[in-house]
Amino acid sequence: MLSARCLLRSCFSALNVGGSSSFASSSSSASVLPHVLARSRQYATEATTSQQAPTEVNAALARTSVLYKTYKPVTPGIRHLKRPLSPHLYQGRPLRELTVALRKRGGRNNHGRITVRHIGGGHKQRIRIVDFMRNDPGPCDVVRIEYDPGRSAHIALIKNRNPNLCGGRVWSYILAPDTLRAGDVVESFRQGIPDGLVPGFTDSKEIRGKALGNEKEDPNSQTQAASTASLALGVLRSITIKPGNVVPLRLVPPGTIIHNIALNPQGRAILVRSAGTFGQVVAHEESGKYTQVRLQSGEVRKVLQDCVATIGKVSNPLWKNRNLGKAGRSRWLGRRPRVRGMAMNRCDHPHGGGRGKSKGNKQPRSIWGWLAKGVRTRKPGPKGPKNSNKMVIRERPRGKEKRGL
């Protein structure tokens, strides 16, 4: 009882603003009370904010909470729906001239037989024609970043500044690196470094990264030539090594993050094209023919130095953590259900038949009878037979190596 009286006394003393000690009328107390209550709420908020001081854990949670878009679970289908936020994406339709209609076949060949399972239905789509060659030199302006339903990464619409190009080659789609935004400038050096771009540097198979000039036996002149060559190479790298630029591997310094790697000097990019993936230049061989590149799987292989790659990491790295939320959303993407082998009949699958959940103590096999686990299906690298795959220097980690044991 005494504690309650003390609490009331402290409350009334707080309400006594301006030295007035009596509350004769109810109107005066009603006019003072909301002001005091509002002030107390403000203080409570400030105290709560000051108590939760920003720490590393809170900062990390604050960063991760805004990376994905979640929904209030008013329906079961959106309870677990999680999408990566990409506010920089263009909201309109793609450029019609750079798209082709996608004719769906439902996984069937020209005889009407299913050759690829689990494909069928889905929303109507148009294929975006992405330029994986990048043959046209010169600076190109990034107009916008777009969504592509045919791949996990985003694509960028670029416009070439060259006024002499025909209409179909002015606009093109490229695979967007992670940090590329509208208004940036990208350039392709697939045809080599233009003469005169960097004074004192020449790009040729005989002289790569060396200074121009006559060779002399004077050590002072050799030192000056070496310093000029290193300075020219540094200036060249500052110009060319930017996200979105296509550069031959011989000009990419070791340790650089790359994607869109070609295996043929005149071919298109075929490696490291999925969302969030990247490769890394490990070293250049002294012979001047091959460059060692570490791929996303961890495999290190040799690639011709005349092949090209794009600088940077592929966009949309949060794509792997998405959650579709329901089976119907997977059907919208054109994916049909996958039935387990043990749920089939004996005539339909090696695991089928029997009573209950049983596959008869057999090795795991596919529907065609191939061994499914533990059997290699590709040519091994250095650990396999002799001359099986000369381009692989180190295989991708498997088993204990992958787990870091």
C-alpha positions as CSV (number, residue, x, y, z in Angstrom):
1,M,0.0,0.0,0.0
2,L,2.8,2.3,0.8
3,S,4.5,1.7,-2.5
4,A,1.3,2.5,-4.4
5,R,1.0,5.8,-2.5
6,C,4.6,6.7,-3.3
7,L,4.0,5.9,-7.0
8,L,0.9,8.2,-7.0
9,R,2.8,10.9,-5.2
10,S,5.6,10.8,-7.7
11,C,3.1,10.9,-10.6
12,F,1.3,14.0,-9.2
13,S,4.6,15.7,-8.5
14,A,5.6,15.2,-12.1
15,L,2.3,16.6,-13.3
16,N,2.9,19.7,-11.2
17,V,4.4,21.9,-14.0
18,G,5.3,25.5,-13.4
19,G,5.2,25.3,-9.6
20,S,1.4,24.9,-9.3
21,S,0.7,22.5,-6.4
22,S,-3.1,22.1,-6.7
23,F,-5.4,20.6,-9.3
24,A,-8.6,22.4,-8.6
25,S,-10.3,21.8,-12.0
26,S,-10.4,18.7,-14.1
27,S,-9.9,20.7,-17.3
28,S,-6.4,21.8,-16.3
29,S,-5.4,18.2,-15.5
30,A,-6.8,17.0,-18.8
31,S,-4.8,19.6,-20.7
32,V,-1.5,18.8,-18.9
33,L,-1.8,15.0,-18.9
34,P,-1.5,14.2,-22.7
35,H,1.6,16.5,-23.0
36,V,3.3,14.7,-20.1
37,L,2.3,11.2,-21.4
38,A,3.6,12.1,-24.9
39,R,6.9,13.3,-23.4
40,S,7.2,10.1,-21.4
41,R,6.7,7.9,-24.5
42,Q,9.4,9.9,-26.3
43,Y,11.8,9.3,-23.5
44,A,11.0,5.6,-23.4
45,T,11.7,5.4,-27.1
46,E,15.0,7.2,-26.7
47,A,16.0,5.0,-23.8
48,T,15.2,1.9,-25.8
49,T,17.2,3.2,-28.7
50,S,20.2,4.0,-26.5
51,Q,20.0,0.6,-24.8
52,Q,20.3,-1.2,-28.2
53,A,23.6,0.2,-29.2
54,P,24.7,-0.8,-32.7
55,T,26.9,-3.8,-32.6
56,E,28.4,-6.0,-35.3
57,V,25.6,-8.6,-34.9
58,N,22.8,-5.9,-35.1
59,A,24.5,-4.3,-38.1
60,A,24.7,-7.7,-39.9
61,L,21.0,-8.4,-39.1
62,A,20.0,-5.0,-40.3
63,R,21.9,-5.5,-43.6
64,T,20.4,-9.0,-44.2
65,S,16.8,-8.0,-43.4
66,V,16.6,-5.6,-46.3
67,L,18.1,-8.0,-48.9
68,Y,15.0,-10.0,-49.5
69,K,11.3,-9.2,-49.9
70,T,9.0,-11.1,-47.6
71,Y,5.2,-10.9,-47.3
72,K,2.6,-11.0,-44.6
73,P,1.2,-14.6,-44.6
74,V,-2.4,-13.8,-45.5
75,T,-2.3,-16.9,-47.6
76,P,-0.3,-20.1,-47.2
77,G,1.4,-19.6,-50.6
78,I,3.2,-16.5,-49.6
79,R,4.2,-17.5,-46.0
80,H,7.6,-18.7,-47.0
81,L,7.9,-16.7,-50.2
82,K,11.3,-14.9,-50.3
83,R,12.6,-12.8,-53.2
84,P,15.8,-10.9,-53.5
85,L,15.3,-7.1,-53.7
86,S,16.5,-5.5,-57.0
87,P,15.2,-2.0,-57.1
88,H,17.6,-1.1,-59.9
89,L,15.8,-3.4,-62.4
90,Y,13.8,-1.8,-65.3
91,Q,10.1,-2.3,-64.8
92,G,9.1,-2.2,-68.5
93,R,9.2,-4.6,-71.4
94,P,12.4,-5.7,-73.2
95,L,13.5,-4.3,-76.5
96,R,11.4,-6.2,-79.1
97,E,14.1,-6.4,-81.7
98,L,16.4,-8.3,-79.4
99,T,13.9,-11.0,-78.5
100,V,12.7,-14.2,-80.1
101,A,9.5,-16.1,-79.4
102,L,10.0,-19.2,-77.3
103,R,8.1,-22.2,-78.7
104,K,7.4,-24.7,-76.0
105,R,7.8,-28.4,-76.7
106,G,7.1,-29.9,-73.3
107,G,10.3,-31.9,-73.3
108,R,9.4,-33.8,-76.5
109,N,11.2,-34.4,-79.7
110,N,10.0,-34.4,-83.3
111,H,8.4,-37.9,-82.8
112,G,6.4,-36.7,-79.8
113,R,8.4,-38.8,-77.3
114,I,9.5,-37.3,-74.0
115,T,13.3,-36.9,-74.1
116,V,13.7,-34.5,-71.2
117,R,11.5,-35.1,-68.1
118,H,9.9,-32.6,-65.7
119,I,9.4,-30.0,-68.4
120,G,6.0,-28.6,-69.4
121,G,3.6,-25.7,-69.1
122,G,4.7,-22.4,-67.7
123,H,4.1,-18.8,-68.6
124,K,4.6,-17.5,-72.1
125,Q,8.2,-16.1,-72.5
126,R,10.4,-14.5,-75.1
127,I,14.1,-15.4,-75.4
128,R,16.5,-12.4,-74.9
129,I,19.3,-12.5,-77.5
130,V,22.4,-12.0,-75.3
131,D,25.7,-11.0,-77.0
132,F,28.4,-13.4,-75.7
133,M,30.9,-12.4,-78.5
134,R,31.3,-8.7,-77.9
135,N,33.1,-8.2,-81.2
136,D,32.3,-4.5,-81.7
137,P,35.0,-2.3,-80.1
138,G,34.5,1.2,-78.7
139,P,32.7,2.5,-75.6
140,C,29.1,1.5,-75.0
141,D,26.6,3.2,-72.6
142,V,24.6,1.1,-70.2
143,V,20.9,2.1,-70.7
144,R,19.3,-0.1,-68.1
145,I,19.5,-3.4,-66.2
146,E,16.7,-5.9,-67.0
147,Y,15.2,-9.1,-65.7
148,D,15.7,-12.2,-67.9
149,P,13.3,-15.1,-67.4
150,G,15.6,-17.5,-69.3
151,R,18.6,-17.2,-66.9
152,S,19.3,-16.6,-63.3
153,A,21.5,-13.5,-63.8
154,H,20.3,-10.1,-64.9
155,I,21.1,-8.6,-68.3
156,A,22.1,-5.1,-69.3
157,L,20.9,-3.2,-72.4
158,I,23.9,-1.3,-73.9
159,K,24.1,1.2,-76.8
160,N,27.3,1.6,-78.9
161,R,28.5,5.1,-79.5
162,N,29.9,4.3,-82.9
163,P,27.7,6.2,-85.4
164,N,28.9,4.1,-88.4
165,L,27.3,0.8,-87.1
166,C,24.1,-0.5,-88.7
167,G,20.9,-0.4,-86.7
168,G,21.0,-4.0,-85.5
169,R,24.4,-3.7,-83.9
170,V,23.9,-0.4,-82.1
171,W,21.7,-2.1,-79.4
172,S,22.6,-5.3,-77.6
173,Y,22.1,-7.3,-74.4
174,I,25.0,-8.4,-72.3
175,L,25.3,-10.3,-69.1
176,A,25.3,-7.7,-66.3
177,P,28.1,-7.8,-63.7
178,D,27.2,-7.4,-60.1
179,T,27.9,-3.7,-59.7
180,L,26.9,-2.5,-63.2
181,R,24.2,0.2,-63.2
182,A,22.5,2.4,-65.7
183,G,24.8,5.2,-66.9
184,D,28.0,3.3,-66.7
185,V,30.3,2.8,-69.7
186,V,31.6,-0.6,-70.8
187,E,34.0,-1.5,-73.6
188,S,35.2,-4.5,-75.5
189,F,38.9,-5.1,-76.2
190,R,38.4,-8.4,-77.9
191,Q,40.1,-7.1,-81.0
192,G,43.1,-6.0,-79.0
193,I,44.3,-2.8,-77.5
194,P,44.0,0.1,-80.0
195,D,47.3,1.7,-81.1
196,G,48.0,4.9,-79.2
197,L,45.6,4.2,-76.3
198,V,48.5,4.0,-73.9
199,P,51.8,5.6,-75.0
200,G,54.7,3.1,-74.7
201,F,52.6,0.0,-74.8
202,T,52.1,-2.4,-77.7
203,D,49.8,-5.4,-77.8
204,S,51.2,-8.2,-80.0
205,K,52.1,-11.8,-79.7
206,E,55.8,-11.1,-80.1
207,I,56.0,-8.2,-77.6
208,R,53.4,-8.4,-74.8
209,G,53.5,-5.7,-72.1
210,K,56.9,-4.4,-73.2
211,A,57.9,-0.8,-74.0
212,L,58.4,0.3,-77.5
213,G,61.9,1.3,-78.5
214,N,65.2,0.0,-79.7
215,E,67.0,-2.7,-77.6
216,K,70.3,-1.4,-76.3
217,E,73.0,-3.0,-74.2
218,D,73.2,0.0,-71.9
219,P,71.9,-1.0,-68.4
220,N,70.5,2.5,-67.8
221,S,68.5,2.4,-70.9
222,Q,67.2,-1.1,-70.0
223,T,66.2,0.1,-66.6
224,Q,64.4,3.1,-68.1
225,A,62.7,0.9,-70.6
226,A,61.5,-1.5,-67.9
227,S,60.1,1.4,-65.8
228,T,58.4,2.8,-68.8
229,A,56.9,-0.6,-69.6
230,S,55.6,-1.1,-66.1
231,L,54.1,2.4,-66.0
232,A,52.4,1.9,-69.3
233,L,51.0,-1.5,-68.1
234,G,49.7,0.1,-65.0
235,V,47.9,2.8,-66.9
236,L,46.5,0.2,-69.3
237,R,45.1,-1.8,-66.4
238,S,43.5,1.3,-64.9
239,I,41.7,1.9,-68.2
240,T,40.7,-1.7,-69.1
241,I,40.2,-3.6,-65.8
242,K,36.6,-2.4,-65.0
243,P,33.4,-4.3,-64.5
244,G,31.8,-5.2,-67.7
245,N,34.8,-4.8,-70.0
246,V,35.9,-7.6,-72.2
247,V,39.7,-8.1,-72.0
248,P,42.0,-10.9,-73.3
249,L,43.4,-13.1,-70.5
250,R,47.0,-12.1,-71.3
251,L,46.2,-8.6,-70.2
252,V,44.3,-9.5,-67.0
253,P,46.5,-9.3,-63.8
254,P,46.6,-12.3,-61.5
255,G,43.9,-12.3,-58.8
256,T,41.3,-10.5,-60.9
257,I,37.7,-11.7,-60.6
258,I,36.3,-12.6,-64.0
259,H,33.3,-14.3,-65.7
260,N,32.1,-15.1,-69.2
261,I,35.2,-17.0,-70.0
262,A,35.8,-18.3,-73.6
263,L,37.7,-21.4,-74.4
264,N,38.2,-20.5,-78.1
265,P,39.9,-17.2,-79.2
266,Q,37.2,-16.8,-81.8
267,G,34.4,-18.4,-79.8
268,R,31.7,-17.1,-77.5
269,A,31.9,-17.1,-73.7
270,I,30.7,-20.4,-72.3
271,L,32.1,-20.6,-68.7
272,V,30.9,-18.9,-65.5
273,R,27.6,-17.4,-66.6
274,S,25.2,-18.2,-63.8
275,A,24.0,-15.8,-61.1
276,G,26.6,-14.9,-58.5
277,T,29.4,-17.0,-60.0
278,F,32.9,-15.8,-60.7
279,G,36.3,-17.1,-61.7
280,Q,39.8,-15.9,-60.8
281,V,43.0,-15.6,-62.7
282,V,45.6,-17.5,-60.8
283,A,48.8,-17.1,-62.9
284,H,50.2,-16.6,-66.4
285,E,52.6,-19.3,-67.7
286,E,56.0,-18.2,-68.8
287,S,55.6,-19.8,-72.2
288,G,53.0,-17.1,-73.0
289,K,50.4,-19.6,-74.3
290,Y,48.2,-20.5,-71.3
291,T,46.7,-18.8,-68.3
292,Q,45.6,-20.7,-65.2
293,V,42.0,-19.9,-64.1
294,R,40.2,-21.0,-61.0
295,L,36.5,-21.8,-61.8
296,Q,33.5,-21.5,-59.5
297,S,33.7,-25.3,-58.7
298,G,37.3,-24.9,-57.4
299,E,38.8,-26.5,-60.5
300,V,42.0,-24.9,-61.9
301,R,42.4,-25.3,-65.6
302,K,44.5,-23.8,-68.4
303,V,42.9,-21.4,-70.9
304,L,44.6,-19.9,-73.9
305,Q,45.8,-16.4,-73.3
306,D,44.2,-15.2,-76.5
307,C,40.8,-16.1,-75.1
308,V,38.7,-13.3,-73.6
309,A,36.8,-12.9,-70.3
310,T,34.6,-10.2,-68.8
311,I,35.8,-8.4,-65.6
312,G,33.7,-8.7,-62.5
313,K,31.2,-11.0,-60.9
314,V,27.9,-12.1,-62.3
315,S,24.9,-10.2,-61.0
316,N,22.1,-11.4,-58.8
317,P,24.2,-13.3,-56.2
318,L,21.2,-13.6,-53.8
319,W,19.3,-15.8,-56.3
320,K,20.4,-19.0,-54.7
321,N,18.6,-18.2,-51.4
322,R,15.2,-17.5,-52.9
323,N,12.2,-19.4,-51.9
324,L,9.3,-20.0,-54.3
325,G,6.8,-20.6,-51.4
326,K,4.5,-23.0,-53.2
327,A,4.4,-25.7,-55.9
328,G,2.3,-23.6,-58.3
329,R,5.0,-21.0,-58.6
330,S,7.3,-23.7,-59.8
331,R,4.7,-24.7,-62.4
332,W,4.6,-21.1,-63.6
333,L,8.3,-21.5,-64.4
334,G,7.6,-24.6,-66.6
335,R,8.7,-27.3,-64.2
336,R,6.6,-30.4,-63.7
337,P,6.7,-32.6,-60.6
338,R,9.5,-35.0,-60.0
339,V,8.4,-38.5,-58.8
340,R,10.7,-40.6,-56.7
341,G,11.8,-44.0,-58.1
342,M,10.6,-45.9,-55.0
343,A,7.1,-44.5,-55.5
344,M,6.9,-46.1,-59.0
345,N,6.1,-49.6,-60.2
346,R,8.8,-52.2,-60.9
347,C,8.4,-51.8,-64.6
348,D,8.9,-48.0,-64.4
349,H,12.1,-47.7,-62.3
350,P,14.9,-49.9,-60.9
351,H,13.8,-48.7,-57.4
352,G,10.2,-49.4,-58.0
353,G,7.9,-52.2,-56.7
354,G,7.9,-54.0,-53.4
355,R,5.8,-53.6,-50.3
356,G,6.3,-50.3,-48.5
357,K,9.3,-48.1,-48.8
358,S,11.9,-50.5,-50.2
359,K,14.2,-50.6,-53.2
360,G,15.5,-54.1,-52.6
361,N,19.0,-53.3,-51.3
362,K,20.2,-52.1,-54.7
363,Q,22.7,-49.5,-55.6
364,P,21.1,-46.1,-56.3
365,R,20.4,-45.9,-60.0
366,S,18.7,-43.6,-62.5
367,I,15.5,-44.5,-64.4
368,W,17.7,-45.8,-67.2
369,G,19.8,-48.0,-64.9
370,W,22.9,-45.9,-64.6
371,L,24.7,-45.7,-61.3
372,A,23.7,-42.5,-59.6
373,K,26.1,-42.0,-56.8
374,G,29.9,-42.4,-56.6
375,V,30.5,-43.1,-60.3
376,R,32.3,-40.5,-62.4
377,T,30.7,-39.5,-65.7
378,R,33.4,-37.2,-67.1
379,K,37.0,-37.5,-68.1
380,P,39.2,-37.3,-65.0
381,G,42.0,-34.8,-64.7
382,P,45.5,-35.3,-63.3
383,K,44.4,-38.1,-61.0
384,G,42.9,-40.2,-63.8
385,P,44.4,-42.0,-66.8
386,K,47.4,-40.5,-68.6
387,N,46.6,-37.7,-71.1
388,S,42.9,-37.8,-70.1
389,N,42.4,-34.1,-69.6
390,K,45.6,-32.1,-70.1
391,M,43.9,-28.7,-69.5
392,V,42.9,-29.5,-65.9
393,I,45.7,-28.6,-63.4
394,R,43.8,-29.3,-60.2
395,E,40.4,-31.0,-60.0
396,R,37.5,-29.6,-58.1
397,P,37.4,-30.6,-54.5
398,R,35.3,-33.7,-53.7
399,G,34.3,-35.4,-50.5
400,K,36.7,-34.6,-47.7
401,E,38.4,-32.0,-49.7
402,K,35.1,-30.1,-50.2
403,R,34.3,-30.3,-46.6
404,G,37.7,-29.0,-45.6
405,L,38.8,-32.1,-43.7
